[in-house]
Amino acid sequence: EIVLTQSPGTLSLSPGERATLSCRASQSVSSTYLTWYQQKPGQAPRLLMYAASSRATGIPDRFSGSGSGTDFTLTISKLEPEDFAVYYCQQYDTSSLTFGGGTKVEIK
Amino acid sequence: QVQLVQSGTEVKKPGASVKVSCKASGYSFTNYYLHWVRQAPGQGLEWMGRINPHTGDTNYAQKFQGRVTMTRDTSISTAYMELRSLRSDDTAVYYCATWEVVHNSLEYWGQGTLVTASS
C-alpha cells in the first residue's frame, strides 16, 4: 500500500500570504492519479485538484498543483478567508485509494 | 444536478452491525463507481472500498475485508455499506462519493452519516 505523508500538519498564515503544502508518497505515484481535496468543518471533502495540477470545476486560479514521482505540492498563491481549511492528498493505485493525513491551514 | 443523499445518524452497541444508504440522483447510477470513505472524529479520511453499481463488483480495503459489505439496488439508485462487529473505534462519519473516471478522483460526495458505536 502506498503511504502518503503530508507536511506540515498545520500551517499558520495570514490572509494574503502564500501557502505551500507538501504530499510525499512512499513509492512513485503517477501524477494522473494524484488528487487534492479541501475540507471545511462539518462539510464533506470537496474536489480541488486532479491529475496533480488540474483545477476542478469552479476552483479559482490562486490554487495550483505540481509535482511528480513521490513529491507533490499544492500552492495557494494568496490566501483568501474561505481558504482556511484542511487539505488532503489522495492517490489511486490498483483499485484502491489512500489519503494523506491532511494539512490544516489556519489563520495566524 | 448530481446529489448523493445518505441515511441518518446511527447509534449502535459494540458488536452490532450498521447499514448506511446512499441514494443517487441527477446522473445515471450505473455509470459511476461509488466509493465509501470514513472519518473518525478529528481525524483524517480513510478509504473503505468501492462498488461498481453496474455489475455489483466490489473492492474493499484490506483493513475492512470480512467485516464490510457494499451492495446496491439499481431499481432505486441506492448503494449500501454494511459494517459488522462494530467497535468503538468505528465511530466516524461515513461518506459515499462518486468516482470520476476521466479525472481519477472522487467528484461528488454525500453529506455524511455519523455512526456512533458506544455501550
Contacts between the chains, C-beta under 8 A, distances in Angstrom:
chain1	res1	chain2	res2	distance
A	1	B	62	7.5
A	32	B	104	6.1
A	33	B	104	5.1
A	35	B	103	7.7
A	35	B	104	6.9
A	35	B	105	4.3
A	35	B	106	7.5
A	37	B	45	7.7
A	37	B	106	7.4
A	39	B	45	7.9
A	44	B	95	5.7
A	44	B	97	7.8
A	44	B	109	3.8
A	44	B	110	6.8
A	44	B	111	6.3
A	44	B	112	5.6
A	45	B	37	7.9
A	45	B	45	6.6
A	45	B	95	7.6
A	45	B	97	8.0
A	45	B	106	7.4
A	45	B	109	6.1
A	46	B	109	7.6
A	47	B	100	8.0
A	47	B	103	7.8
A	47	B	105	5.5
A	47	B	106	6.6
A	47	B	107	5.4
A	50	B	100	7.7
A	50	B	103	4.0
A	50	B	104	6.5
A	50	B	105	4.3
A	51	B	103	6.6
A	51	B	104	7.0
A	54	B	103	7.3
A	56	B	103	7.5
A	56	B	105	7.6
A	56	B	107	7.6
A	88	B	44	6.6
A	88	B	45	5.6
A	90	B	45	7.5
A	90	B	105	7.6
A	90	B	106	7.5
A	92	B	104	5.3
A	95	B	50	7.6
A	95	B	59	4.5
A	96	B	47	6.8
A	96	B	59	6.6
A	96	B	61	6.4
A	97	B	35	7.0
A	97	B	47	4.2
A	97	B	106	8.0
A	98	B	47	6.5
A	99	B	37	7.8
A	99	B	44	6.0
A	99	B	45	4.3
A	99	B	46	6.9
A	99	B	47	6.6
A	100	B	44	7.4
A	101	B	44	4.9
A	102	B	44	4.7
A	102	B	45	7.5
